[in-house]
Amino acid sequence: MRLPSSIFVSVSLFTAETTAALYLSSTYRSAGDQIWQGLTLLFTLVPSVLVQLTLTFIHRDLSRDRPLVLLLHILQLGPIVRCLEAFCIYGSVGRVEEPYVSITRKKQMPRGGMSEEVEKQVGQAEGKLFTHRAAFARTSVIQAFLGSAPQLTLQLYICILQQGVSIGRGTLMVISLLSIVYGALRCNILAIKIKYDDYEVDIKPTAYLCIFLWRSFEIATRVTVLVLFSSVLQIWILPVVLVNFFTFFFYPWILFWQSGSPFPENIEKTLTRVGTTIVLCLLTFLYAGVNMFCWSAVQLKLNDPDLINKSQNWYRMAVYYMLRFVENATLILLWYVFQTEFYRFICAPLLVLQLLVGYAIGIFFMLVFYQFCHPCKKLFSSSISQGLWECSNFLCLVCLHRRGVVPAEKSALELPLPLPPLPMPLSPPASTDKDATTNDSTEMNGNLSHSLSSNP
């Protein structure tokens, strides 16, 4: 049984970020910055409450007689208690005899075109640890994109306005960035385990390293671009954020309404239709928050029992990153055009180039991960390089059609085949003279016959 290290990392980031945010809010209060204090506390307490509710919902504490645990969740100490409980369960493994075990069947990665099914006994303690890991994986995503991402954006904006980074603010920014990257990493791991639930997945350290680098460059450049744009065009940042957010919020619902499927009722048996609707809205809210800053790696499908689209769609990923790259380039170029004397202390062209190159480096590590380090790459129907190549060919074909230019191969297929040429004589002058002589002799014979027939 593996050590619950992921639970310890989640709780450590949660505790460290909350502590740093509370300390920084106290410094804002001492300086008289009530607005920054209120926003810092808002981006700390709201995700903390959502984390407590998520842990309570997953462990179903409302239907169990555990008043002390509920009280600790109300005091925002639920993650610490859950972490201690998980380590206590891990320490008791092997000391107490399991009353019963369950058997799970997992397929191994195919070797030579064949995949073997392996049975594994899962005890009660291991099942509880699995529930704890799943709960903390989801709370890490909530903490990252509903708390740490807005917090990092806010503190970076304050640094630009004040032209300085204090120790408390810098510490909080570093912890927030680590929390976002870790939450994005958990998104990738959750996507792999949900899509390939029938297989025994073993994720190697190189895969973790590629994901970490990919998400670090992607998220850092995205946050920096948004903050720089908002510092010179404060009014226009609101439409940009709202369009991004509501696009990803309503996209799963639009697909659900187009499918004509009935309303999902199998999320939780104890939930009513209103409760199910609230849970689905919160899920799509989190989905939109993730896609605001990075690729979610998990595509919602509300008409599916698992609420997750398990198919691998390279086209959707390619379109997302192309549009996001264009958006980032547009925002940073607008910042470069409308920048004020406030930014005279930096080299603006170099910063623009660094941000664009940084996002491109993040995309590069993403390609490396899916091409070489993905634990289930043997199950792909097509590699990401083939998918991106087909997508680029499709986009080029669409652009050529819009310009009225048709490729040579396609025009050869669409135009009718030409008629075969008529056979040409080998010696045109000789054949022409011969034909003329024959015609003259035929005409003379006809005239002679006509004259003979007319005389008695």
C-alpha positions as CSV (number, residue, x, y, z in Angstrom):
1,M,0.0,0.0,0.0
2,R,1.3,3.4,-1.0
3,L,2.0,6.1,1.5
4,P,-0.7,8.9,1.2
5,S,1.9,11.5,0.2
6,S,-0.6,13.3,-2.2
7,I,-2.9,13.9,0.8
8,F,0.0,15.4,2.8
9,V,1.0,17.7,-0.2
10,S,-2.6,18.9,-0.6
11,V,-3.0,19.7,3.1
12,S,0.4,21.4,3.3
13,L,-0.4,23.7,0.4
14,F,-3.8,24.5,1.8
15,T,-2.5,25.3,5.2
16,A,0.5,27.3,4.0
17,E,-1.6,29.4,1.6
18,T,-4.2,30.1,4.2
19,T,-1.7,31.1,6.7
20,A,0.2,33.4,4.3
21,A,-3.0,35.0,3.1
22,L,-4.1,35.7,6.7
23,Y,-0.8,37.3,7.5
24,L,-0.8,39.4,4.3
25,S,-4.4,40.6,5.0
26,S,-3.2,41.7,8.4
27,T,-0.5,43.8,6.8
28,Y,-3.0,45.3,4.4
29,R,-5.1,46.2,7.4
30,S,-2.2,47.9,9.1
31,A,-1.4,49.9,6.0
32,G,-5.1,50.9,5.6
33,D,-5.6,49.1,2.3
34,Q,-9.1,47.8,3.1
35,I,-9.9,46.8,-0.5
36,W,-6.8,44.6,-0.9
37,Q,-7.5,43.1,2.6
38,G,-11.1,42.3,1.7
39,L,-10.2,40.7,-1.7
40,T,-7.3,38.7,-0.1
41,L,-9.7,37.3,2.6
42,L,-12.4,36.6,0.0
43,F,-10.1,34.5,-2.2
44,T,-9.0,32.6,0.9
45,L,-12.3,31.9,2.7
46,V,-14.5,31.1,-0.2
47,P,-12.4,28.2,-1.5
48,S,-11.8,27.0,2.0
49,V,-15.6,26.7,2.6
50,L,-16.0,24.9,-0.7
51,V,-13.2,22.5,0.3
52,Q,-15.0,21.7,3.6
53,L,-18.3,21.1,1.8
54,T,-16.6,18.8,-0.8
55,L,-14.9,16.7,1.9
56,T,-18.2,16.4,3.8
57,F,-20.1,15.5,0.6
58,I,-17.7,12.8,-0.5
59,H,-17.3,11.2,2.9
60,R,-21.1,11.5,3.5
61,D,-20.7,12.9,7.0
62,L,-24.2,14.4,7.0
63,S,-25.7,10.9,7.0
64,R,-23.4,9.6,9.8
65,D,-23.2,10.4,13.4
66,R,-19.9,12.4,13.6
67,P,-20.7,15.7,15.2
68,L,-17.0,16.4,16.1
69,V,-15.9,16.0,12.5
70,L,-18.7,18.4,11.4
71,L,-17.7,20.9,14.0
72,L,-14.1,20.8,12.8
73,H,-15.2,21.3,9.2
74,I,-17.2,24.4,10.4
75,L,-14.0,25.7,12.0
76,Q,-12.2,25.2,8.6
77,L,-10.0,22.4,10.1
78,G,-11.5,19.6,8.1
79,P,-8.5,18.9,5.7
80,I,-6.1,18.6,8.7
81,V,-8.4,16.1,10.5
82,R,-8.8,14.1,7.3
83,C,-5.1,14.0,6.7
84,L,-4.5,12.7,10.3
85,E,-7.2,10.1,9.8
86,A,-5.6,8.9,6.5
87,F,-2.2,8.5,8.1
88,C,-3.8,6.7,11.1
89,I,-5.5,4.2,8.6
90,Y,-2.2,3.8,6.8
91,G,-0.3,3.1,10.1
92,S,-2.9,0.5,11.2
93,V,-2.6,-1.6,8.1
94,G,-1.2,-5.1,8.9
95,R,-1.8,-4.7,12.6
96,V,-5.6,-5.4,12.5
97,E,-7.0,-8.3,10.6
98,E,-9.3,-7.2,7.8
99,P,-12.9,-8.5,8.4
100,Y,-13.5,-8.8,4.7
101,V,-11.8,-7.9,1.4
102,S,-13.1,-7.2,-2.0
103,I,-11.7,-8.3,-5.4
104,T,-11.0,-5.9,-8.2
105,R,-10.0,-6.7,-11.7
106,K,-7.8,-4.4,-13.7
107,K,-6.3,-4.9,-17.2
108,Q,-2.6,-4.4,-17.7
109,M,-1.2,-2.3,-20.5
110,P,-1.2,-4.3,-23.7
111,R,2.1,-6.0,-24.7
112,G,2.4,-7.5,-28.1
113,G,-1.3,-6.7,-28.8
114,M,-2.5,-8.7,-25.8
115,S,-3.9,-7.4,-22.5
116,E,-4.1,-9.5,-19.4
117,E,-6.6,-9.1,-16.6
118,V,-5.2,-9.2,-13.1
119,E,-7.2,-9.7,-9.9
120,K,-6.3,-7.8,-6.7
121,Q,-7.6,-8.0,-3.2
122,V,-8.6,-4.7,-1.7
123,G,-9.0,-4.5,2.1
124,Q,-11.3,-2.2,4.0
125,A,-8.3,0.1,5.0
126,E,-7.1,0.4,1.5
127,G,-10.7,1.3,0.3
128,K,-10.8,4.0,2.9
129,L,-7.5,5.4,1.8
130,F,-8.7,5.4,-1.8
131,T,-11.7,7.5,-0.8
132,H,-9.4,9.9,1.0
133,R,-7.1,10.2,-2.0
134,A,-10.0,10.8,-4.4
135,A,-11.5,13.5,-2.0
136,F,-8.2,15.4,-1.7
137,A,-7.6,15.2,-5.4
138,R,-10.8,17.0,-6.1
139,T,-10.3,19.5,-3.3
140,S,-6.9,20.3,-4.7
141,V,-8.5,21.3,-7.9
142,I,-11.1,23.5,-6.1
143,Q,-8.4,25.2,-4.0
144,A,-6.2,25.8,-7.0
145,F,-8.6,27.4,-9.5
146,L,-11.2,28.9,-7.3
147,G,-8.8,30.3,-4.7
148,S,-5.1,30.2,-5.7
149,A,-5.5,31.4,-9.2
150,P,-7.6,34.5,-8.4
151,Q,-5.2,35.1,-5.4
152,L,-2.1,35.0,-7.5
153,T,-3.7,37.3,-10.1
154,L,-4.7,39.8,-7.4
155,Q,-1.3,39.9,-5.7
156,L,0.6,40.2,-9.0
157,Y,-1.6,43.1,-9.9
158,I,-0.9,44.8,-6.5
159,C,2.9,44.3,-7.1
160,I,2.7,46.1,-10.4
161,L,0.7,49.0,-9.0
162,Q,3.1,49.4,-6.0
163,Q,6.2,48.6,-8.1
164,G,7.5,46.3,-5.4
165,V,7.2,42.8,-3.9
166,S,7.1,42.4,-0.1
167,I,8.2,39.3,1.6
168,G,4.7,38.3,2.6
169,R,3.2,39.0,-0.8
170,G,6.1,37.2,-2.6
171,T,5.6,34.1,-0.3
172,L,1.9,34.0,-1.0
173,M,2.4,34.3,-4.7
174,V,4.9,31.4,-4.8
175,I,2.6,29.2,-2.7
176,S,-0.4,30.1,-4.9
177,L,1.5,29.3,-8.1
178,L,2.6,25.9,-6.6
179,S,-1.0,25.2,-5.6
180,I,-2.3,26.0,-9.1
181,V,0.3,23.8,-10.8
182,Y,-0.4,21.0,-8.4
183,G,-4.1,21.3,-9.0
184,A,-3.6,21.2,-12.7
185,L,-1.4,18.1,-12.3
186,R,-4.2,16.5,-10.3
187,C,-6.6,17.3,-13.2
188,N,-4.3,15.4,-15.5
189,I,-4.1,12.4,-13.2
190,L,-7.8,12.4,-12.6
191,A,-8.4,12.5,-16.4
192,I,-6.1,9.5,-16.9
193,K,-7.7,7.4,-14.1
194,I,-11.3,8.2,-15.1
195,K,-10.8,7.6,-18.8
196,Y,-8.8,4.4,-18.3
197,D,-10.5,3.1,-15.2
198,D,-10.4,-0.5,-16.5
199,Y,-6.6,-0.5,-16.7
200,E,-3.9,-0.6,-14.1
201,V,-2.2,2.8,-14.6
202,D,1.4,3.4,-13.5
203,I,2.6,7.0,-13.8
204,K,6.4,7.4,-14.0
205,P,8.4,10.3,-12.6
206,T,9.2,11.6,-16.1
207,A,5.5,12.0,-16.7
208,Y,5.1,14.0,-13.5
209,L,8.1,16.2,-14.5
210,C,6.6,16.9,-18.0
211,I,3.2,17.8,-16.5
212,F,4.8,20.1,-13.9
213,L,6.9,22.0,-16.5
214,W,3.9,22.1,-18.9
215,R,1.5,23.5,-16.4
216,S,4.1,25.9,-14.8
217,F,4.9,27.7,-18.1
218,E,1.2,27.7,-19.2
219,I,-0.2,29.1,-16.0
220,A,2.5,31.6,-15.2
221,T,2.4,33.1,-18.7
222,R,-1.4,33.2,-18.7
223,V,-1.7,35.0,-15.3
224,T,1.0,37.5,-16.3
225,V,-0.7,38.3,-19.6
226,L,-4.1,38.9,-17.8
227,V,-2.5,41.1,-15.2
228,L,-0.5,43.2,-17.7
229,F,-3.6,43.7,-19.9
230,S,-5.7,44.7,-16.9
231,S,-3.1,47.2,-15.7
232,V,-3.5,49.4,-18.8
233,L,-7.1,48.6,-19.9
234,Q,-9.0,48.1,-16.7
235,I,-12.4,48.4,-18.3
236,W,-11.8,45.8,-21.1
237,I,-10.5,43.1,-18.8
238,L,-14.0,42.5,-17.5
239,P,-15.5,41.5,-21.0
240,V,-12.5,39.3,-21.7
241,V,-12.9,37.4,-18.4
242,L,-16.7,37.1,-18.7
243,V,-16.6,35.9,-22.3
244,N,-14.0,33.2,-21.4
245,F,-15.8,32.1,-18.3
246,F,-19.4,31.9,-19.7
247,T,-18.2,30.2,-22.8
248,F,-16.8,27.3,-20.9
249,F,-19.6,27.4,-18.3
250,F,-22.4,27.0,-20.9
251,Y,-20.6,24.8,-23.4
252,P,-21.3,21.5,-21.5
253,W,-24.9,22.6,-21.0
254,I,-25.3,23.4,-24.7
255,L,-24.0,19.9,-25.7
256,F,-26.3,18.4,-23.1
257,W,-29.4,20.2,-24.5
258,Q,-28.4,19.3,-28.1
259,S,-28.1,15.6,-27.2
260,G,-31.8,15.5,-26.0
261,S,-30.8,13.2,-23.1
262,P,-32.9,13.1,-19.9
263,F,-31.8,15.0,-16.8
264,P,-29.1,13.0,-14.9
265,E,-30.5,11.5,-11.8
266,N,-27.7,9.1,-10.8
267,I,-25.2,11.5,-9.3
268,E,-26.2,10.9,-5.7
269,K,-29.3,9.0,-4.5
270,T,-29.9,11.3,-1.6
271,L,-30.0,14.4,-3.8
272,T,-33.2,15.8,-5.1
273,R,-33.5,17.4,-8.6
274,V,-32.7,20.8,-7.1
275,G,-29.7,19.4,-5.3
276,T,-28.5,17.7,-8.5
277,T,-28.9,20.9,-10.4
278,I,-26.8,22.8,-7.8
279,V,-24.1,20.1,-7.9
280,L,-23.9,20.2,-11.8
281,C,-23.8,24.0,-11.8
282,L,-20.9,24.0,-9.3
283,L,-19.2,21.4,-11.4
284,T,-19.5,23.4,-14.6
285,F,-18.4,26.5,-12.6
286,L,-15.2,24.7,-11.6
287,Y,-14.8,23.5,-15.2
288,A,-15.0,27.1,-16.4
289,G,-12.5,28.3,-13.8
290,V,-10.0,25.7,-14.8
291,N,-10.2,26.5,-18.5
292,M,-9.9,30.1,-17.8
293,F,-6.2,29.6,-16.9
294,C,-5.2,26.3,-18.5
295,W,-6.4,23.2,-20.4
296,S,-8.6,21.2,-18.1
297,A,-7.7,17.7,-19.5
298,V,-11.2,16.6,-18.4
299,Q,-14.1,17.3,-20.7
300,L,-17.5,17.3,-19.1
301,K,-20.3,15.3,-20.6
302,L,-23.5,15.8,-18.6
303,N,-25.4,13.0,-20.4
304,D,-22.8,10.4,-19.4
305,P,-23.2,8.5,-16.1
306,D,-19.6,9.4,-15.1
307,L,-20.1,13.1,-16.3
308,I,-16.8,12.8,-18.2
309,N,-16.1,12.4,-21.9
310,K,-13.7,9.4,-22.0
311,S,-12.8,9.8,-25.7
312,Q,-9.5,11.4,-26.7
313,N,-10.2,14.4,-28.9
314,W,-7.0,15.9,-30.3
315,Y,-8.9,18.4,-32.4
316,R,-10.5,20.0,-29.3
317,M,-7.2,20.3,-27.6
318,A,-5.5,21.8,-30.8
319,V,-8.3,24.3,-31.2
320,Y,-8.1,25.3,-27.6
321,Y,-4.3,26.0,-27.6
322,M,-4.4,27.8,-31.0
323,L,-7.2,30.1,-29.8
324,R,-5.5,30.6,-26.4
325,F,-2.2,31.4,-28.0
326,V,-3.9,34.0,-30.3
327,E,-5.7,35.5,-27.4
328,N,-2.6,35.8,-25.3
329,A,-0.7,37.3,-28.2
330,T,-3.5,39.8,-28.8
331,L,-3.7,40.9,-25.1
332,I,0.0,41.3,-24.7
333,L,0.3,43.3,-28.0
334,L,-2.6,45.5,-26.8
335,W,-0.7,46.0,-23.6
336,Y,2.4,46.9,-25.6
337,V,0.5,49.5,-27.7
338,F,-1.3,51.2,-24.8
339,Q,1.4,51.0,-22.1
340,T,2.1,54.1,-20.2
341,E,5.3,55.7,-18.7
342,F,4.6,53.5,-15.7
343,Y,6.5,50.6,-17.5
344,R,9.5,52.6,-18.5
345,F,11.6,50.5,-16.0
346,I,11.3,47.3,-18.1
347,C,12.1,46.3,-21.7
348,A,8.6,45.9,-23.2
349,P,9.6,44.1,-26.4
350,L,11.7,41.6,-24.6
351,L,8.8,40.9,-22.1
352,V,6.4,40.3,-25.0
353,L,8.8,37.9,-26.6
354,Q,9.4,36.1,-23.3
355,L,5.7,35.6,-22.6
356,L,5.0,34.2,-26.1
357,V,8.0,31.9,-26.0
358,G,7.1,30.8,-22.4
359,Y,3.6,29.7,-23.6
360,A,5.2,28.0,-26.6
361,I,7.5,26.1,-24.2
362,G,4.5,25.0,-22.2
363,I,2.9,23.6,-25.3
364,F,6.1,21.8,-26.2
365,F,6.2,20.0,-22.9
366,M,2.5,19.1,-23.4
367,L,3.4,17.5,-26.7
368,V,6.3,15.6,-25.1
369,F,4.0,14.3,-22.4
370,Y,1.3,13.0,-24.8
371,Q,3.8,11.7,-27.3
372,F,6.3,9.9,-25.1
373,C,5.4,10.0,-21.4
374,H,1.7,9.3,-21.2
375,P,1.1,6.1,-19.3
376,C,-1.7,4.9,-21.6
377,K,-0.2,6.0,-25.0
378,K,-0.4,2.4,-26.2
379,L,-4.2,2.7,-26.0
380,F,-4.4,5.8,-28.2
381,S,-6.1,5.2,-31.6
382,S,-3.8,7.8,-33.0
383,S,-0.9,9.8,-31.6
384,I,-1.1,13.5,-30.8
385,S,1.4,14.3,-33.7
386,Q,-1.0,12.6,-36.2
387,G,-4.0,14.3,-34.7
388,L,-2.3,17.8,-34.8
389,W,-1.1,17.1,-38.4
390,E,-4.6,16.2,-39.5
391,C,-6.0,19.2,-37.8
392,S,-3.5,21.5,-39.4
393,N,-4.3,20.0,-42.8
394,F,-8.0,20.6,-42.2
395,L,-7.5,24.2,-41.2
396,C,-5.3,24.8,-44.3
397,L,-7.9,23.3,-46.5
398,V,-10.6,25.6,-45.0
399,C,-8.4,28.6,-45.5
400,L,-7.7,27.7,-49.1
401,H,-11.4,27.2,-49.8
402,R,-12.2,30.6,-48.3
403,R,-9.6,32.2,-50.5
404,G,-11.0,30.4,-53.6
405,V,-7.8,28.3,-54.0
406,V,-8.2,24.6,-54.5
407,P,-5.2,22.3,-54.1
408,A,-4.1,20.4,-57.1
409,E,-5.0,17.0,-55.7
410,K,-8.5,18.0,-54.8
411,S,-9.1,19.8,-58.1
412,A,-8.0,16.7,-60.0
413,L,-10.5,14.7,-58.0
414,E,-13.4,17.1,-58.5
415,L,-12.9,18.0,-62.2
416,P,-14.3,15.6,-64.9
417,L,-11.8,13.5,-66.7
418,P,-10.8,14.8,-70.1
419,L,-11.8,13.0,-73.3
420,P,-9.1,10.9,-74.9
421,P,-7.4,12.6,-77.9
422,L,-8.3,11.5,-81.4
423,P,-5.7,9.3,-83.1
424,M,-3.5,11.2,-85.5
425,P,-2.3,9.7,-88.8
426,L,1.4,8.7,-89.0
427,S,2.1,10.5,-92.3
428,P,-0.4,13.3,-92.7
429,P,0.7,14.6,-96.2
430,A,0.7,11.1,-97.9
431,S,-2.6,10.1,-96.4
432,T,-4.1,13.4,-97.4
433,D,-3.0,13.0,-101.0
434,K,-4.2,9.4,-101.1
435,D,-7.6,10.4,-99.7
436,A,-7.9,13.2,-102.2
437,T,-7.0,10.9,-105.1
438,T,-9.5,8.3,-103.9
439,N,-12.2,10.9,-103.7
440,D,-11.4,12.2,-107.2
441,S,-11.5,8.7,-108.7
442,T,-14.7,7.9,-107.0
443,E,-16.3,11.1,-108.3
444,M,-15.1,10.4,-111.8
445,N,-16.4,6.8,-111.7
446,G,-19.8,8.2,-110.5
447,N,-20.0,10.7,-113.3
448,L,-19.0,8.0,-115.9
449,S,-21.7,5.6,-114.7
450,H,-24.3,8.4,-114.7
451,S,-23.4,9.3,-118.3
452,L,-23.6,5.7,-119.5
453,S,-26.9,5.1,-117.9
454,S,-28.4,8.3,-119.5
455,N,-27.4,7.2,-123.1
456,P,-29.5,4.3,-124.6
